[in-house]
Amino acid sequence: MQIIQNIREKGAAIVIMVIALSLIGFILMDAKQGGSKLFGSLSNNVGKINGETIDLATFNKRVKDAEDMQEQRTGQKVSGVQSYQLREQMWNQIVAEKIFFKEASKLGIQFTAKELSYVLLSNEPNNPFLQEQSLKDSLTGRLDIKKAQQALTNIKKLKGEQREAVNIQIVDPLKLNNTVAKYAGLLNGSAYYPSWMQEKETKENSIYSNFSYVSIPYSEIPDASIKVTNEDVADYVNKNKELFKQEAGRNISYVSYSQKPSATDSLSTRSLLEQIKSSFETDTNTKAFVARNLSNTEFKDEFEPKAKMSPAYVDTLSKLSVGKVFGPYVDKGSYVLAKMLAAKQLPDSVKARHILIGVNDPRTGQAIQSDSSAKKLADSIYKAILSGADFAQMAKMYSTDLSNKEKGGDLGMFTYGMMVPEFNDFCFNKTAGSKGVVKTQFGYHIIDIVGQKDFKPAYKIAYIGKEIIVSDETVNKASLEATKASAQKSKAALEKLVAKNGNSINSIPTMLKENDFSVGPFQDARALVRWAFEAKVGDISEPFNIADQFVVAVLDKVNEKGIQDTATARPGCEVIIRNKKKSEIIKKKLGGTPTLESAASAYNKTIQMAGADTSIEFNTQIINGVGMEGKLIGASFNKTYQTKVSPAIEGTSGVYLIKVNSYIEKQGAPIDVVNKLNSIRSQTNGWYEGLKKQSDIVDNRSKHF
């Protein structure tokens, strides 16, 4: 029994140790992944700005609100790329707020409730109320103050999430814009143009130089004869570190395999339509025929003007005889058959009035009433009008379209395509005097077509469309090729493989940054960017399915934050270093005290003259026949060179020697003080970047998105 007890005790100790080690391993693994709640992590924030944490939940909420606003404005769901863009915009906005409001607070700059009311009740361009048609006078296009005051009163009553949404959509952007304007105004107000500077520049602008010179272009010495070593580059970078600062990033190259339909896939789709073309032409029930053949274009029993037809085929389609079929032709990724059913004249513009029974408030998106209630009310109003009720009076009583209800629902004249599709189709396909109830995204409209004019040809055409779909065979082939590529052990092996198949590796010329979401031609490539920041140099990725491509990438280089290495810096300074070496060779050949004549003789050049036409003053940017050579212009105003030849001057394009012939004084154009002040003020435009550089910004977004 004692033996058994000993085993139990020892066994228990071993089990406890194993469990403890497992727990420690689990905790460490969780911490490494950023998920440990015991020791804390970065999982609850997206970054810090000057020590202030940006909460992940708050950030996501602001991004979601921005997405909702865009969806409400466009009527379309936000795409993946748009979501990345909005996330980037929101981060930049939050950074600006945190940095800027702190700086503005030091100067006592505020945005008061009184200022908010002033902006919202004004016709200033930045007033968000002006984007709401219901708050504007339909005749003048200006803000209807009474309606705006009521909207402002309603906003002040909001609480909770509704108030927060208004702050994000209206108040916060106005606060930022207003505070920025005040800050910029202070900076602009601090700019001045002192009288002594005005006098000095006026004098400088009245003196023109006339000089002789010899130009020895750097091209006199072949590039191949000059070697720029890594040591040369490193020395130049070390002396000019500010020019070669870089953020952390990655350089990649890639090979892609298309998942687009092949020629075989396209021919297969075309053949399907070729087989039914003759039947389509002879069939008498066109609507049923279109539905039976599963067209991706619905049958519309309506007339349309030429403007609605495919631009590439509009002339051919409009000339079809009734009953004839044209096609198959390619339009927007589909093969199409088009059958002419009828032609008639349609108005170019329509005058109408309407009564809108809305379902949602267009300003807030909040539901006003149920769809069924709205339809029931619209039908009742329509019946009352048919029975003799006054349309204008009914509009004033019931319409939720505040922009025209007081005018009896009058919309004036509008052309084809100005209204939403359902509304547009009713007004242009029905005749003048027609009335009816039409549902759109805004609710139910009781429409009265008052008049129509400028009739032009319109056509009723039935379409059968078949999307050119990529086959499984094409996708599987591309997938197999991409899988083979990703299995290669090195970039050299990958290059050899793709060359054998007539493909090539493409380099991304720009460095990827940690929060990028697009890579070269690929817009929605966030997964590829994340891989690049987790991989090692030389790694080959698994295939990424991006848009209609399988993409296999190679990590070519890891760039650390700081100063560029020689390989990265070389393209930015190699020409400068080479020209510097060329200038030393040229100056050595010219000797210690060259003259214009000896320099011209040494390189078989001629002595030339500049400024005889009084074209060169101190602020001149370009010398006729020479180009932009600031050092040369500066030297031409050195009076020392009136009595002796200048030493060799290293310019942008070559080495120069000059001898000043004379200075000509004449009355120059008066200085435009206003433009000069504006020029000085424009130099303060980089103030935000200056504040940003002084701030401590920690960006953790890449750990979450």
KAGI-V873447 format. One record per helix or strand of 3 or more residues. SS is the DSSP state (hx for helix, st for strand). FROM is the first residue (numbers start at 1). TO is the last residue. Records with the same first field share a line. If there is no record, write none. Layout:
# KAGI-V873447
SS->FROM-TO / FROM-TO
This chain:
# KAGI-V873447
hx->2-32 / 56-74 / 80-106 / 113-120 / 128-131 / 133-135 / 145-157 / 160-190 / 195-204 / 218-220 / 223-225 / 230-239 / 241-244 / 263-282 / 286-292 / 306-308 / 314-318 / 371-386 / 391-398 / 405-407 / 421-429 / 472-486 / 491-500 / 526-534 / 566-590 / 596-602 / 630-635 / 639-642 / 673-682 / 687-693 / 701-703
st->45-49 / 52-55 / 207-217 / 249-258 / 325-331 / 334-358 / 410-415 / 435-440 / 443-467 / 544-546 / 549-559 / 608-610 / 654-665 / 697-699
